[in-house]
Amino acid sequence: MKLLFSIFGSIAFVISQGLLQFQSSTISATTPTVIETQTIPADLPVTSSTPETSIAAVPFIPSETVSDVALPVNVQITPAYAYGNPAGCTNTVSFNLTVDQMLANVQSALGDTYKLEERRQLYIWNGPLGTYMDVTRDPHVYEFTFNEFQHPLTYRADPVVTTFLNNGFVVWLRSYGDNFRLTAIPMASGVLTSSWAEYITAYWQVSGKPNDAYIYPVVKKLPCHWVIDEGYVSNETLQQMFKLDWHVPDYLSAGRQYLASNCKEANRISQEKIGYWDASSMCGPLAWTIMRDADGFPYRIGSWTANADTFIAANPKWNGQPWGAFDPDTFALMHTDSSMPGYDFEKYGNLYPGDLIYSYATLYVTPGYFDHIFVVVNIDANNTCLSISNMVRNAPYSDCSIEEISLYTPGDRKHGVINHEWNGFGFGQTGTTGFDVFRWNWITYHINARPIQYTVRWGDTLETLAFDWKISPESIATINQLELDAQLVPGQIITLPAPLPSETVFK
């Protein structure tokens, strides 16, 4: 990533000498945590830190066996709902409550952390109508300022947005008038004939968005079952909106569609397919695009959804990015000041598919040196670690490309791009002053291959947990003695089983 960075943050970044550092304790919202260890531990705890009351999982007791009813062999029982009822949802439809009661339920769930009445805005923008409106007496919309959720800290909005959704509101995040806002429209009687109807209908459409330029794009969340019962959205539409494929992402296939053999083709792909202007400095946007296409981001609200901005002009030492845009509960960070070329990954901790690496060169861009971001896409049959990255050639001629590259092979500290191509004038040098490894918690969980305890969050279902941890929902249900359509409870402690060999690529 050959960019001259000019963005300085006021973020403290603790550096230690020599070896890759790693831990899974609480990480600062804007600054990755670094760790004083010599190797990557093999037994990292990776549990959620939801501050709810622990509730033991309730065993499922099957009903009495019915032996006198014969079903045809080819009968398939279709589930009533595409996905489980999210944790925190009630079975009560919204028209049984007044909107004031719905809002009071939200406030009760949020506690004293966020006082909604103090944040409420009464003169707000209606995009479809193209005008500001006084909503003091409008029961169909509520808007609140949450400036603490602005980029890159948008991930902090996830529990608040989920709480609103679980209590009968559709939620959009908006940014205008020098404020970051949460706009909540209650799914209640009369809303579909109100001035805010489009905000409801667009939410429950595939890629739906109201005609409002101030919308800040984030992932949508699964609805409570009563929302389906009341006809706001169908099971068929939900299956299109939420794929939630729990299998380990195929980063290699996602990246191969962007391969380019020369600079002309690489620039075309960068501009047309990735949306970035220059192939020679596209490493961050390319890594983000591969992660997006592989469905490699967690089921959380965050600023990474909108575009690749989090990965552009990023430098963890200067502005905390891109790591500062992700929920610290979802990843762990490793750092070393040792040079990346020649680094003994086999001794101090190998890289795995899904790992994101930021390699440092110098504080200021020096000719022949560059910072770089790349994603590990696969481990091949020879145990070689692979990436798909932009390559910028300086000699014997100038050119650029997007290539499938061999980073290194454990035990070989001479060959591979890390040791060779990125360690000389031909392609420049990177990682000379150290590097970061960003690792999703699910990767550590698969590497360790042991059961862990997980604390249920608002909005969780077996399907969303399966997606976030890359194991089947059936295996989660089985080990916790739950029905496959069981509704989880916020604060409930459940067990995530050791990933089966058939569920993981980390053999």
The 8 nearest C-alpha neighbors of each residue, nearest first, counted from 0:
[[1, 280, 371, 370, 282, 2, 369, 281],
 [2, 0, 280, 369, 370, 279, 3, 364],
 [1, 3, 0, 4, 280, 312, 364, 369],
 [4, 2, 364, 5, 1, 363, 312, 365],
 [3, 5, 6, 2, 312, 363, 314, 313],
 [6, 4, 7, 3, 312, 317, 2, 363],
 [5, 7, 4, 318, 8, 317, 312, 313],
 [8, 6, 317, 318, 5, 9, 4, 10],
 [9, 7, 318, 317, 10, 6, 319, 316],
 [8, 10, 11, 7, 318, 317, 319, 12],
 [9, 11, 8, 12, 30, 318, 319, 317],
 [10, 12, 13, 9, 30, 316, 8, 317],
 [13, 11, 316, 10, 14, 30, 31, 32],
 [12, 14, 11, 33, 15, 32, 34, 316],
 [15, 13, 12, 16, 33, 336, 335, 334],
 [16, 14, 336, 13, 17, 335, 35, 18],
 [17, 15, 336, 18, 335, 14, 337, 19],
 [16, 18, 337, 336, 335, 15, 19, 37],
 [17, 19, 335, 37, 20, 337, 16, 336],
 [18, 20, 335, 334, 333, 38, 37, 21],
 [21, 19, 34, 333, 334, 36, 35, 33],
 [20, 22, 333, 34, 332, 39, 33, 36],
 [23, 21, 34, 24, 331, 332, 33, 20],
 [22, 24, 331, 45, 25, 44, 43, 21],
 [25, 23, 22, 26, 331, 32, 328, 44],
 [24, 26, 327, 23, 27, 328, 32, 48],
 [25, 27, 32, 327, 31, 24, 28, 30],
 [28, 26, 30, 29, 31, 32, 25, 327],
 [29, 27, 30, 323, 26, 327, 152, 326],
 [30, 28, 323, 27, 319, 31, 324, 10],
 [29, 31, 319, 27, 323, 28, 32, 10],
 [32, 30, 26, 27, 332, 322, 33, 323],
 [31, 33, 26, 30, 332, 27, 34, 22],
 [34, 32, 20, 334, 21, 333, 31, 13],
 [33, 35, 20, 21, 22, 36, 32, 333],
 [34, 36, 20, 37, 33, 15, 21, 19],
 [37, 35, 20, 38, 34, 21, 19, 18],
 [36, 38, 18, 19, 20, 347, 35, 39],
 [39, 37, 347, 36, 40, 348, 19, 20],
 [38, 40, 348, 21, 347, 41, 20, 19],
 [41, 39, 42, 38, 43, 21, 22, 36],
 [40, 42, 43, 447, 39, 446, 443, 38],
 [43, 41, 40, 447, 44, 443, 449, 444],
 [42, 44, 41, 40, 45, 23, 443, 22],
 [45, 43, 46, 42, 23, 451, 444, 24],
 [46, 44, 440, 43, 23, 47, 444, 451],
 [47, 45, 453, 44, 452, 48, 451, 454],
 [46, 48, 454, 453, 49, 328, 45, 455],
 [49, 47, 50, 46, 454, 328, 453, 51],
 [48, 50, 51, 47, 454, 456, 490, 455],
 [51, 49, 48, 52, 490, 454, 53, 456],
 [52, 50, 490, 49, 53, 489, 491, 454],
 [51, 53, 490, 54, 50, 491, 489, 49],
 [54, 52, 490, 491, 492, 51, 55, 454],
 [55, 53, 491, 492, 490, 52, 56, 488],
 [54, 56, 492, 491, 57, 53, 493, 490],
 [55, 57, 493, 492, 58, 491, 54, 479],
 [58, 56, 55, 59, 481, 480, 479, 54],
 [59, 57, 480, 481, 60, 56, 479, 482],
 [58, 60, 481, 480, 61, 482, 57, 479],
 [59, 61, 58, 62, 480, 481, 482, 57],
 [62, 60, 59, 63, 64, 482, 58, 481],
 [61, 63, 64, 60, 65, 59, 482, 66],
 [64, 62, 65, 61, 60, 66, 67, 59],
 [63, 65, 66, 62, 61, 67, 68, 60],
 [66, 64, 67, 63, 68, 62, 69, 70],
 [67, 65, 68, 64, 69, 63, 70, 62],
 [66, 68, 65, 69, 64, 70, 63, 71],
 [69, 67, 66, 70, 65, 71, 64, 72],
 [70, 68, 67, 71, 66, 72, 65, 74],
 [69, 71, 72, 68, 74, 73, 75, 67],
 [72, 70, 73, 74, 69, 75, 68, 76],
 [71, 73, 74, 70, 75, 69, 76, 68],
 [74, 72, 71, 75, 70, 76, 69, 77],
 [73, 75, 71, 72, 76, 70, 77, 69],
 [76, 74, 77, 73, 72, 71, 78, 70],
 [75, 77, 78, 74, 79, 73, 70, 71],
 [76, 78, 75, 79, 80, 81, 74, 234],
 [79, 77, 80, 76, 81, 484, 82, 75],
 [78, 80, 77, 81, 234, 82, 76, 484],
 [81, 79, 78, 82, 234, 83, 224, 227],
 [80, 82, 234, 238, 78, 79, 237, 83],
 [83, 81, 80, 84, 462, 484, 460, 221],
 [84, 82, 484, 460, 85, 486, 485, 461],
 [83, 85, 486, 223, 224, 86, 82, 460],
 [86, 84, 458, 460, 459, 88, 83, 223],
 [85, 87, 458, 487, 488, 457, 459, 88],
 [86, 88, 457, 165, 489, 488, 85, 458],
 [89, 87, 165, 86, 223, 85, 84, 90],
 [90, 88, 91, 87, 223, 165, 166, 92],
 [89, 91, 225, 92, 88, 224, 223, 84],
 [92, 90, 89, 93, 95, 225, 94, 96],
 [93, 91, 225, 94, 95, 90, 226, 96],
 [92, 94, 95, 96, 187, 167, 91, 186],
 [95, 93, 96, 187, 92, 188, 97, 186],
 [96, 94, 93, 92, 91, 97, 187, 98],
 [97, 95, 94, 93, 100, 98, 101, 92],
 [96, 98, 100, 99, 101, 94, 95, 93],
 [97, 99, 101, 100, 102, 96, 138, 185],
 [98, 100, 102, 97, 101, 103, 96, 138],
 [99, 101, 103, 97, 98, 102, 96, 104],
 [102, 100, 98, 104, 103, 99, 166, 97],
 [101, 103, 105, 99, 104, 100, 98, 106],
 [102, 104, 100, 106, 105, 101, 99, 107],
 [105, 103, 107, 101, 102, 106, 100, 108],
 [106, 104, 102, 108, 103, 107, 163, 109],
 [107, 105, 103, 109, 108, 104, 110, 102],
 [106, 108, 104, 110, 105, 109, 103, 111],
 [107, 109, 105, 106, 110, 104, 162, 103],
 [110, 108, 106, 107, 105, 112, 113, 111],
 [111, 109, 107, 108, 112, 106, 113, 114],
 [110, 112, 113, 114, 109, 106, 107, 108],
 [111, 113, 110, 109, 114, 106, 115, 108],
 [112, 114, 111, 115, 109, 110, 106, 118],
 [115, 113, 116, 117, 111, 112, 118, 106],
 [116, 114, 118, 117, 113, 119, 143, 106],
 [115, 117, 119, 118, 114, 143, 120, 113],
 [116, 118, 115, 114, 119, 143, 113, 120],
 [119, 117, 143, 115, 144, 116, 120, 114],
 [118, 120, 143, 116, 142, 117, 115, 121],
 [121, 119, 142, 143, 122, 118, 123, 144],
 [122, 120, 134, 135, 133, 123, 119, 142],
 [123, 121, 133, 132, 120, 134, 131, 124],
 [124, 122, 131, 132, 121, 133, 125, 120],
 [123, 125, 131, 130, 126, 132, 122, 129],
 [126, 124, 130, 128, 129, 127, 131, 123],
 [125, 127, 211, 129, 128, 210, 124, 130],
 [126, 128, 210, 129, 125, 211, 209, 197],
 [129, 127, 126, 130, 125, 194, 131, 124],
 [130, 128, 126, 127, 125, 131, 124, 211],
 [131, 129, 125, 128, 124, 132, 126, 127],
 [130, 132, 124, 123, 125, 122, 133, 129],
 [133, 131, 123, 122, 134, 124, 130, 125],
 [132, 134, 122, 135, 121, 123, 131, 136],
 [135, 133, 137, 121, 136, 132, 122, 140],
 [134, 136, 121, 133, 137, 122, 138, 120],
 [137, 135, 134, 138, 133, 121, 139, 140],
 [136, 138, 134, 139, 135, 140, 133, 141],
 [139, 137, 140, 136, 98, 141, 134, 185],
 [140, 138, 137, 184, 190, 185, 195, 193],
 [139, 141, 184, 183, 138, 137, 142, 185],
 [142, 140, 183, 182, 184, 143, 119, 139],
 [141, 143, 182, 120, 181, 119, 183, 180],
 [144, 142, 119, 118, 181, 180, 120, 145],
 [143, 145, 180, 118, 179, 146, 181, 178],
 [146, 144, 147, 180, 179, 148, 143, 181],
 [145, 147, 179, 148, 149, 178, 144, 180],
 [146, 148, 145, 149, 152, 153, 179, 155],
 [149, 147, 153, 152, 146, 145, 156, 155],
 [148, 150, 153, 146, 152, 147, 179, 151],
 [151, 149, 152, 153, 302, 148, 324, 301],
 [150, 152, 324, 153, 149, 302, 323, 309],
 [153, 151, 150, 148, 154, 149, 324, 155],
 [152, 154, 148, 301, 155, 150, 149, 302],
 [153, 155, 301, 300, 156, 152, 157, 326],
 [156, 154, 153, 157, 152, 148, 158, 326],
 [155, 157, 154, 159, 153, 158, 148, 160],
 [156, 158, 300, 160, 159, 155, 154, 161],
 [159, 157, 161, 160, 156, 162, 457, 155],
 [160, 158, 162, 156, 161, 157, 163, 109],
 [159, 161, 163, 157, 162, 158, 156, 164],
 [162, 160, 164, 158, 159, 163, 157, 458],
 [161, 163, 165, 159, 160, 164, 158, 105],
 [162, 164, 166, 160, 168, 161, 165, 105],
 [165, 163, 168, 161, 166, 167, 162, 169],
 [166, 164, 88, 162, 163, 167, 87, 161],
 [165, 167, 163, 164, 168, 101, 162, 105],
 [166, 168, 164, 186, 165, 185, 93, 163],
 [169, 167, 185, 164, 184, 163, 186, 183],
 [168, 170, 184, 183, 164, 199, 185, 167],
 [171, 169, 183, 182, 168, 160, 184, 172],
 [172, 170, 182, 181, 173, 183, 214, 169],
 [171, 173, 181, 215, 180, 214, 182, 170],
 [174, 172, 214, 180, 215, 213, 179, 181],
 [173, 175, 179, 213, 178, 180, 215, 214],
 [176, 174, 177, 178, 213, 173, 179, 180],
 [175, 177, 178, 174, 179, 123, 180, 124],
 [176, 178, 175, 179, 174, 146, 180, 144],
 [179, 177, 176, 175, 174, 146, 180, 144],
 [180, 178, 174, 146, 145, 144, 173, 149],
 [179, 181, 144, 173, 145, 143, 172, 174],
 [180, 182, 172, 143, 142, 171, 144, 173],
 [181, 183, 142, 171, 170, 141, 172, 180],
 [184, 182, 170, 141, 169, 168, 140, 142],
 [183, 185, 140, 169, 168, 139, 141, 170],
 [186, 184, 168, 187, 167, 139, 169, 183],
 [187, 185, 168, 167, 184, 190, 93, 169],
 [186, 188, 185, 94, 93, 190, 189, 98],
 [187, 189, 190, 94, 186, 191, 93, 185],
 [190, 188, 191, 192, 187, 193, 139, 186],
 [189, 191, 193, 192, 188, 139, 196, 187],
 [192, 190, 196, 193, 189, 195, 199, 188],
 [193, 191, 190, 189, 196, 194, 195, 188],
 [192, 194, 190, 195, 196, 191, 189, 139],
 [195, 193, 196, 192, 197, 128, 190, 125],
 [194, 196, 193, 197, 198, 190, 139, 199],
 [195, 197, 191, 199, 198, 193, 194, 190],
 [198, 196, 200, 199, 195, 201, 209, 127],
 [197, 199, 196, 201, 209, 195, 200, 202],
 [200, 198, 196, 197, 202, 201, 169, 203],
 [199, 201, 197, 202, 203, 198, 196, 204],
 [202, 200, 207, 208, 204, 203, 198, 209],
 [201, 203, 200, 199, 204, 207, 198, 208],
 [202, 204, 201, 200, 232, 205, 207, 199],
 [205, 203, 207, 201, 202, 206, 200, 236],
 [204, 206, 240, 207, 239, 203, 236, 237],
 [207, 205, 204, 208, 240, 201, 202, 203],
 [208, 206, 201, 204, 205, 202, 203, 209],
 [207, 209, 201, 202, 210, 206, 198, 211],
 [210, 208, 211, 198, 201, 197, 207, 127],
 [211, 209, 127, 126, 208, 212, 197, 198],
 [210, 212, 126, 213, 209, 214, 127, 125],
 [213, 211, 214, 210, 126, 215, 209, 173],
 [212, 214, 173, 211, 174, 175, 215, 126],
 [215, 213, 173, 212, 211, 172, 216, 174],
 [214, 216, 173, 172, 213, 174, 217, 305],
 [217, 215, 305, 214, 304, 218, 172, 302],
 [216, 218, 304, 300, 301, 305, 219, 215],
 [219, 217, 300, 304, 220, 216, 299, 301],
 [218, 220, 217, 221, 202, 300, 240, 241],
 [219, 221, 222, 218, 161, 458, 164, 298],
 [220, 222, 223, 219, 85, 458, 241, 237],
 [223, 221, 226, 224, 220, 164, 85, 165],
 [222, 224, 225, 84, 226, 88, 85, 165],
 [225, 223, 226, 227, 84, 222, 228, 90],
 [224, 226, 228, 227, 223, 92, 229, 90],
 [227, 225, 229, 224, 228, 223, 231, 222],
 [228, 226, 230, 225, 232, 224, 229, 233],
 [227, 229, 225, 226, 230, 224, 231, 232],
 [230, 228, 226, 227, 231, 225, 92, 232],
 [229, 231, 227, 232, 228, 226, 233, 225],
 [230, 232, 226, 229, 227, 203, 233, 200],
 [233, 231, 227, 230, 203, 236, 234, 226],
 [234, 232, 236, 235, 227, 237, 230, 231],
 [233, 235, 237, 81, 236, 80, 238, 232],
 [234, 236, 238, 233, 237, 239, 81, 232],
 [237, 235, 239, 233, 238, 234, 240, 232],
 [238, 236, 240, 234, 239, 235, 241, 233],
 [239, 237, 235, 236, 241, 240, 242, 234],
 [238, 240, 236, 237, 241, 242, 205, 235],
 [239, 241, 237, 205, 238, 236, 242, 206],
 [242, 240, 238, 243, 239, 237, 221, 220],
 [241, 243, 244, 238, 239, 240, 237, 245],
 [244, 242, 466, 241, 245, 463, 462, 465],
 [243, 245, 242, 246, 466, 465, 469, 294],
 [244, 246, 466, 469, 465, 470, 243, 471],
 [247, 245, 469, 244, 248, 470, 502, 466],
 [246, 248, 469, 503, 249, 245, 504, 502],
 [249, 247, 293, 250, 295, 246, 294, 353],
 [250, 248, 251, 252, 293, 253, 247, 376],
 [251, 249, 376, 253, 293, 252, 248, 254],
 [250, 252, 376, 254, 253, 249, 377, 255],
 [253, 251, 255, 254, 250, 249, 256, 293],
 [254, 252, 250, 251, 293, 289, 292, 255],
 [255, 253, 251, 289, 252, 256, 257, 250],
 [254, 256, 252, 257, 258, 253, 251, 387],
 [255, 257, 254, 258, 253, 252, 259, 251],
 [258, 256, 255, 254, 259, 268, 401, 272],
 [257, 259, 401, 255, 402, 256, 260, 403],
 [260, 258, 401, 265, 400, 264, 261, 257],
 [259, 261, 400, 401, 258, 264, 262, 265],
 [262, 260, 400, 264, 263, 399, 259, 265],
 [261, 263, 399, 265, 400, 264, 398, 266],
 [262, 264, 266, 265, 261, 267, 399, 400],
 [263, 265, 267, 266, 262, 261, 259, 268],
 [266, 264, 262, 259, 268, 267, 263, 400],
 [267, 265, 278, 269, 263, 268, 264, 262],
 [266, 268, 264, 270, 265, 269, 271, 263],
 [269, 267, 272, 265, 271, 266, 270, 264],
 [268, 270, 273, 266, 275, 267, 278, 272],
 [269, 271, 274, 275, 276, 267, 268, 273],
 [272, 270, 268, 274, 267, 269, 273, 275],
 [273, 271, 268, 274, 269, 270, 267, 257],
 [274, 272, 269, 275, 270, 271, 268, 288],
 [273, 275, 270, 271, 272, 269, 276, 284],
 [276, 274, 270, 269, 273, 277, 281, 284],
 [275, 277, 270, 269, 274, 278, 266, 281],
 [278, 276, 279, 280, 266, 275, 281, 269],
 [277, 279, 266, 281, 280, 269, 265, 276],
 [278, 280, 277, 281, 391, 399, 389, 1],
 [281, 279, 0, 1, 278, 282, 277, 2],
 [280, 282, 278, 284, 283, 279, 285, 277],
 [283, 281, 285, 0, 372, 284, 280, 389],
 [282, 284, 310, 286, 285, 372, 281, 311],
 [285, 283, 287, 307, 281, 286, 282, 310],
 [286, 284, 288, 282, 283, 287, 281, 289],
 [285, 287, 283, 289, 288, 284, 373, 374],
 [288, 286, 284, 290, 285, 289, 307, 291],
 [289, 287, 291, 285, 290, 286, 292, 284],
 [288, 290, 292, 286, 254, 291, 287, 253],
 [289, 291, 295, 287, 293, 288, 292, 294],
 [292, 290, 288, 294, 289, 293, 295, 287],
 [291, 293, 289, 294, 290, 253, 288, 295],
 [292, 294, 295, 290, 248, 250, 291, 253],
 [295, 293, 291, 292, 296, 290, 248, 297],
 [294, 296, 290, 293, 291, 248, 297, 292],
 [295, 297, 294, 291, 290, 298, 299, 293],
 [298, 296, 299, 467, 295, 329, 466, 294],
 [299, 297, 467, 463, 296, 300, 466, 218],
 [300, 298, 297, 157, 301, 154, 218, 296],
 [299, 301, 157, 154, 218, 217, 156, 153],
 [302, 300, 154, 153, 303, 217, 304, 299],
 [301, 303, 304, 153, 150, 305, 151, 324],
 [304, 302, 301, 305, 306, 309, 307, 324],
 [305, 303, 217, 302, 306, 301, 216, 218],
 [304, 306, 216, 303, 302, 217, 307, 215],
 [305, 307, 308, 304, 303, 309, 302, 287],
 [306, 308, 284, 309, 310, 287, 303, 311],
 [309, 307, 311, 310, 306, 303, 284, 312],
 [308, 310, 321, 307, 311, 303, 320, 324],
 [309, 311, 283, 308, 321, 307, 313, 284],
 [312, 310, 308, 313, 309, 283, 284, 307],
 [313, 311, 4, 310, 314, 2, 6, 308],
 [314, 312, 320, 311, 310, 321, 315, 318],
 [313, 315, 317, 316, 320, 318, 319, 312],
 [314, 316, 319, 320, 317, 318, 313, 321],
 [317, 315, 314, 319, 12, 318, 10, 11],
 [318, 316, 7, 8, 314, 315, 319, 6],
 [317, 319, 8, 320, 315, 7, 314, 316],
 [320, 318, 315, 30, 323, 29, 316, 317],
 [321, 319, 315, 322, 313, 323, 318, 314],
 [320, 322, 309, 310, 323, 313, 324, 319],
 [323, 321, 320, 324, 325, 319, 31, 315],
 [324, 322, 29, 320, 319, 325, 30, 321],
 [323, 325, 151, 322, 152, 321, 302, 320],
 [326, 324, 323, 322, 327, 154, 301, 329],
 [325, 327, 328, 329, 154, 324, 28, 155],
 [328, 326, 26, 329, 330, 325, 25, 28],
 [327, 329, 326, 330, 47, 48, 25, 26],
 [330, 328, 327, 440, 326, 439, 331, 325],
 [331, 329, 439, 440, 438, 327, 328, 332],
 [330, 332, 23, 438, 437, 22, 439, 440],
 [333, 331, 437, 21, 436, 438, 31, 32],
 [332, 334, 21, 20, 436, 435, 19, 33],
 [335, 333, 435, 20, 19, 434, 33, 436],
 [334, 336, 19, 18, 433, 337, 434, 17],
 [335, 337, 433, 16, 17, 432, 338, 15],
 [338, 336, 17, 433, 335, 339, 18, 432],
 [337, 339, 431, 433, 432, 430, 340, 336],
 [338, 340, 430, 342, 433, 341, 431, 337],
 [341, 339, 418, 417, 342, 338, 422, 430],
 [340, 342, 412, 418, 339, 343, 413, 338],
 [341, 343, 339, 340, 344, 338, 412, 337],
 [342, 344, 345, 346, 347, 341, 412, 410],
 [345, 343, 349, 348, 347, 346, 342, 409],
 [344, 346, 409, 343, 349, 348, 347, 410],
 [347, 345, 344, 343, 348, 38, 349, 410],
 [348, 346, 38, 344, 345, 39, 343, 19],
 [347, 349, 344, 39, 345, 346, 38, 350],
 [350, 348, 344, 345, 351, 347, 409, 346],
 [349, 351, 354, 348, 384, 352, 375, 344],
 [350, 352, 354, 353, 375, 349, 378, 377],
 [353, 351, 375, 376, 377, 354, 378, 350],
 [352, 354, 375, 351, 376, 374, 355, 438],
 [355, 353, 438, 375, 352, 351, 437, 374],
 [356, 354, 374, 437, 436, 373, 353, 375],
 [357, 355, 436, 373, 435, 372, 437, 374],
 [356, 358, 372, 435, 434, 371, 359, 436],
 [359, 357, 434, 430, 371, 370, 429, 433],
 [360, 358, 430, 370, 432, 433, 434, 429],
 [359, 361, 429, 431, 430, 432, 370, 369],
 [362, 360, 363, 364, 359, 432, 365, 368],
 [363, 361, 364, 360, 359, 365, 432, 4],
 [364, 362, 361, 365, 3, 4, 360, 369],
 [363, 365, 3, 361, 369, 368, 366, 362],
 [364, 366, 368, 367, 363, 361, 369, 360],
 [367, 365, 368, 364, 369, 427, 1, 424],
 [366, 368, 427, 424, 428, 365, 369, 426],
 [369, 367, 428, 365, 427, 366, 360, 429],
 [370, 368, 1, 429, 360, 0, 428, 364],
 [369, 371, 359, 0, 360, 358, 429, 1],
 [370, 372, 0, 358, 357, 369, 282, 373],
 [373, 371, 357, 283, 282, 356, 358, 0],
 [374, 372, 356, 286, 355, 388, 282, 371],
 [373, 375, 355, 286, 354, 386, 376, 356],
 [376, 374, 386, 352, 354, 353, 385, 377],
 [375, 377, 250, 251, 352, 386, 385, 374],
 [378, 376, 352, 385, 375, 251, 384, 379],
 [377, 379, 384, 383, 382, 385, 352, 380],
 [378, 380, 382, 383, 381, 377, 384, 385],
 [381, 379, 382, 378, 383, 377, 384, 408],
 [380, 382, 383, 379, 408, 378, 384, 409],
 [383, 381, 379, 380, 378, 408, 384, 409],
 [384, 382, 408, 381, 379, 378, 407, 385],
 [383, 385, 378, 406, 407, 405, 377, 408],
 [386, 384, 405, 377, 406, 404, 376, 375],
 [387, 385, 375, 376, 404, 403, 374, 388],
 [388, 386, 403, 402, 404, 254, 376, 401],
 [389, 387, 401, 402, 386, 373, 390, 282],
 [388, 390, 401, 400, 282, 402, 391, 279],
 [389, 391, 400, 399, 401, 388, 392, 402],
 [392, 390, 399, 426, 279, 398, 393, 389],
 [393, 391, 426, 398, 397, 399, 425, 394],
 [392, 394, 397, 425, 426, 396, 395, 391],
 [395, 393, 396, 425, 392, 397, 424, 426],
 [394, 396, 393, 425, 397, 392, 424, 398],
 [397, 395, 394, 393, 398, 392, 425, 399],
 [398, 396, 393, 392, 394, 395, 399, 391],
 [397, 399, 392, 262, 391, 261, 396, 400],
 [400, 398, 391, 262, 390, 261, 392, 279],
 [399, 401, 261, 260, 390, 259, 262, 265],
 [402, 400, 389, 259, 258, 388, 390, 265],
 [401, 403, 387, 258, 388, 404, 400, 389],
 [402, 404, 387, 386, 388, 385, 405, 401],
 [403, 405, 386, 385, 402, 387, 406, 416],
 [404, 406, 385, 415, 407, 384, 416, 383],
 [405, 407, 416, 415, 417, 384, 385, 404],
 [408, 406, 415, 384, 405, 383, 417, 414],
 [407, 409, 383, 411, 384, 410, 382, 415],
 [410, 408, 345, 411, 344, 407, 383, 382],
 [409, 411, 345, 408, 412, 343, 344, 346],
 [412, 410, 408, 409, 413, 414, 407, 343],
 [411, 413, 341, 414, 410, 418, 343, 342],
 [414, 412, 418, 411, 341, 419, 415, 340],
 [413, 415, 418, 419, 412, 411, 407, 416],
 [416, 414, 407, 406, 405, 418, 417, 419],
 [415, 417, 420, 406, 419, 418, 421, 405],
 [418, 416, 406, 340, 421, 415, 419, 407],
 [419, 417, 340, 413, 341, 416, 415, 414],
 [418, 420, 416, 422, 421, 415, 417, 414],
 [419, 421, 416, 422, 426, 423, 417, 418],
 [422, 420, 428, 417, 419, 416, 427, 429],
 [421, 423, 428, 419, 420, 418, 340, 427],
 [424, 422, 427, 425, 428, 421, 420, 426],
 [423, 425, 427, 426, 367, 393, 428, 394],
 [424, 426, 394, 393, 423, 427, 392, 420],
 [427, 425, 392, 424, 393, 391, 420, 421],
 [428, 426, 367, 424, 423, 368, 421, 425],
 [427, 429, 422, 368, 421, 423, 367, 369],
 [430, 428, 360, 369, 431, 370, 368, 421],
 [429, 431, 358, 359, 339, 433, 360, 432],
 [430, 432, 338, 360, 429, 433, 339, 359],
 [433, 431, 360, 430, 359, 338, 336, 337],
 [434, 432, 336, 337, 338, 430, 335, 359],
 [433, 435, 358, 357, 359, 430, 335, 334],
 [436, 434, 334, 357, 333, 356, 437, 358],
 [435, 437, 356, 333, 355, 332, 438, 334],
 [436, 438, 332, 355, 354, 356, 331, 435],
 [439, 437, 354, 331, 330, 332, 436, 440],
 [438, 440, 330, 441, 442, 329, 331, 437],
 [439, 441, 330, 443, 442, 329, 45, 444],
 [440, 442, 444, 468, 439, 443, 445, 469],
 [443, 441, 445, 444, 440, 439, 446, 438],
 [444, 442, 446, 440, 445, 441, 447, 439],
 [443, 445, 441, 447, 442, 446, 448, 440],
 [446, 444, 448, 442, 443, 447, 441, 498],
 [445, 447, 443, 448, 444, 505, 442, 41],
 [446, 448, 444, 445, 449, 443, 41, 42],
 [449, 447, 445, 497, 446, 498, 444, 450],
 [448, 450, 497, 447, 451, 496, 444, 498],
 [451, 449, 496, 497, 495, 494, 448, 452],
 [452, 450, 495, 494, 449, 453, 496, 46],
 [451, 453, 494, 493, 46, 495, 492, 454],
 [452, 454, 46, 493, 47, 492, 494, 455],
 [453, 455, 492, 490, 47, 491, 49, 456],
 [454, 456, 489, 490, 491, 453, 492, 459],
 [457, 455, 489, 459, 458, 49, 490, 454],
 [456, 458, 86, 489, 87, 459, 161, 158],
 [457, 459, 85, 86, 161, 456, 87, 460],
 [460, 458, 86, 85, 456, 457, 463, 455],
 [459, 461, 85, 463, 462, 83, 464, 487],
 [460, 462, 464, 472, 463, 465, 83, 459],
 [463, 461, 465, 460, 464, 472, 466, 82],
 [462, 464, 466, 460, 465, 461, 459, 467],
 [465, 463, 467, 461, 466, 462, 468, 460],
 [464, 466, 470, 462, 472, 245, 468, 463],
 [465, 467, 245, 463, 469, 464, 243, 468],
 [468, 466, 464, 465, 297, 469, 463, 298],
 [467, 469, 441, 465, 466, 470, 464, 245],
 [470, 468, 245, 466, 246, 465, 247, 467],
 [471, 469, 465, 468, 245, 502, 498, 472],
 [470, 472, 473, 474, 465, 245, 475, 469],
 [473, 471, 475, 465, 461, 474, 462, 476],
 [472, 474, 476, 471, 475, 477, 483, 461],
 [473, 475, 477, 471, 472, 476, 478, 496],
 [476, 474, 472, 473, 477, 478, 495, 479],
 [477, 475, 481, 473, 479, 474, 483, 478],
 [476, 478, 480, 474, 479, 475, 473, 481],
 [477, 479, 480, 475, 476, 474, 496, 494],
 [480, 478, 476, 477, 481, 475, 494, 56],
 [481, 479, 58, 477, 59, 478, 476, 482],
 [482, 480, 476, 59, 479, 58, 485, 477],
 [481, 483, 485, 484, 476, 59, 480, 477],
 [482, 484, 485, 476, 481, 473, 472, 461],
 [485, 483, 83, 482, 486, 82, 84, 461],
 [486, 484, 482, 483, 481, 487, 83, 84],
 [485, 487, 84, 86, 83, 484, 85, 488],
 [486, 488, 86, 485, 460, 489, 459, 85],
 [487, 489, 86, 491, 490, 87, 455, 486],
 [490, 488, 456, 455, 457, 491, 86, 87],
 [491, 489, 51, 53, 455, 52, 454, 54],
 [490, 492, 54, 455, 53, 488, 489, 454],
 [493, 491, 454, 55, 453, 54, 53, 56],
 [492, 494, 453, 452, 56, 491, 454, 479],
 [493, 495, 452, 451, 496, 453, 479, 450],
 [494, 496, 451, 450, 475, 452, 493, 497],
 [497, 495, 450, 494, 498, 475, 478, 451],
 [496, 498, 449, 450, 448, 499, 495, 445],
 [499, 497, 448, 502, 496, 470, 445, 500],
 [498, 500, 502, 501, 497, 503, 470, 448],
 [501, 499, 502, 503, 498, 506, 504, 505],
 [500, 502, 499, 503, 504, 498, 506, 470],
 [503, 501, 499, 500, 498, 470, 246, 504],
 [504, 502, 505, 500, 501, 247, 498, 499],
 [503, 505, 506, 502, 247, 500, 501, 445],
 [506, 504, 503, 446, 445, 500, 351, 442],
 [505, 504, 500, 503, 446, 445, 448, 501]]
